[in-house]
């Protein structure tokens, strides 16, 4: 069901694997090494089932390659080391990569991060988890031009009909409601 309880979105691939990842459409070049990118995508998919199909990876790559996040000294390193720790724990506990673990195994590992139980020098697992949740939700509900919210699936999920409430067509309609007056 996912750690955020988004059960209304059906997770169609069961266990998230690299094969499922390869089937997604990418618009932006990966910022992280392939194995770490796969781990972050698998974690996002467990946080919010459907996040990868909705463009999580493109959203992540878009923002990690641009200011302000590309210039922030802690964002990319935190996500990078977080992916390393997710992978390390999965291999230690389950003898397989994080993205090849069962959904239940992935959830248990992510829960330990959420609760701050994973410790390492200069790494706070709860901070990693909070940022990953934030990026996952943003990718699902953002303007599609940033790579996420593919086919406006996030907007449809929350019942939003229009991409932007401030779009000029909408403004002209409210300022001058006569038919054809805003052309």
Secondary structure, DSSP 8 states (H G I E B T S, - for coil): --TT--TTS--TTSS--HHHHHTS---S--SS-HHHHHHHHHHHHHHSTTTTTTTHHHHHHHHHTSTTTTT-TTHHHHHHHHHHHHHHHHHHHHSS-GGGS-HHHHHHHHHHHHTT--EETTEEHHHHHHHHHHHHHHHHHS-GGGS-SGGGHHHHHHT--SS-TT-HHHHHHHHS-STTTT-
